[in-house]
Amino acid sequence: MAERQWEVTVDQERCAGSGVCVAVAAGHFVVRDRRSHALSPVTAPDDAVLDAAETCPMEAITVRESGTGTLLAPVE
Amino acid sequence: MTTTLTTGLARLADPASRAHPYPLLRELREASPFTDPASGIVVVGRRADCETVLRSPRVGSNRLGAGITKVPQQPNLMNLDAPDHTRLRRLAGKAFKPRVVERWRPRVRAIVRELLTDIAASGADGVDMVSAFAYPLPVRVICEMLGVPREDHPVFEKWAHSIAYTVDPQLVPGELTTEVERNVEEARAGFVGYFSRLIAERKREPRADVLSELIAAEEGGDQLDERELILTCVLLLVAGHETTANLILNGVLGLLRHPDQLRLLRERPELAEAAVEEVLRYDAPAQMVTRIAREPFTLGDHEVAAGQPLLLLLAAANRDPRQHHEPDRFDITRGDPGHLGFAAGPHFCLGSVLARMEGAIALDAFAQAFVEPKLDEASLHYRPHVAVRGPDHLRITFQAVRLDSLPAAGPAEESEAAHG
């Protein structure tokens, strides 16, 4: 079975547009109008996206496994 | 023109500019971007250019050995690039996430109340806000978070001031720094010895503090080595000492110099968070940062060469009229968080959430508690540091301190012992 895709969301209320995610996970995020946006809301697994969720200073990024909805990052 | 600009950087380096740097920063911003012929530094002052550089993958922070700072830096979160930077930031950032910081709110309120109680109890009609309020608050908070015993706090103050010099750019080539260098060396040796002892202690007896968490990561193997652990502790401690104190002091100063804004904050305490944002814009504690070009790129019509150092004048960018309406006006109702007070990009301030919370609680308490506060202008004196800029003396006079006007104590507002 193929590896499950990941769902990446950026909470627009929490996001401060710091752009840490753009630097940490190049190609996955873009800052537009002072807010970050996931370039592909569904993506192939890539540890850089987990790094982005873990280093987001506002905890605005969430990564879940597609289908199961299991939270992959951030972890407490 | 060139002569004027070179003189401009020398004037910026001059401690005499510390109290009122903004006319000079405006000149430098309007002339930027340009390469300072004496130092070879690219000076960047416009808001859009600063943001471009901060977010650019062509620009790095690893400026170790590049001679940009007055005193050579040691590898830490501020001057590493990915992947080391990402790894350390993941570990160190855990303690500063919104959910974790929020748990400290009652404790921050309690410390503010303690400090104001002491000021009231002194019976004096004036106080130095640096030593009695703005400095002890963030120091106690960061030390409690890290797990550093309170009786050890006094020894850090001088060391922290010395370490803060390591982010000062070398604005004037050949500027004499022997004494500063000696102090930095002393502070580094002091901190390394101190934390080595404390780490050994915590390894025997872990506690619920950031130090124990970082030690667990170090002992876990490949996440963090002992040197990184010590340098991370030093960075968190120093950053926690210097920048937040300056945020509070610049806020107090802004409010005292704009009595209408102070009145507004007293009448509408819900503006405290917006007031902090305005202080971060109008009079940012972090006035400038340095970077290094990894690859050549063009900034406006200015060519930046690979390896060229860059000086980003964040305090100038924060008053760029292209971004902010009437930028030289202090207005806590601005509701415009588009400042670079915490920079941007991979090195966006790790402690921004904590700094915002401490700043808002402190400024709200200042506005509510002091009756008829007045700035003693003659007492105002700045530290010589140019990048992390702030007063080392700021005396106010007042008629009374009203503790009953402070927000009610939270349910978790317990004694310090509970926090170790």
Interface residues (C-beta under 8 A of the other chain):
Chain A: R14 A16 G17 S18 G19 V20 V22 A23 V24 A26 V31 R34 D51 E54 T55 P57 M58 E59 P74
Chain B: L54 R55 P57 A82 T86 R89 R90 G93 F96 K97 P98 R99 P337 G338 F342 A344 G345 P346 F348 C349 L350 S352 V353
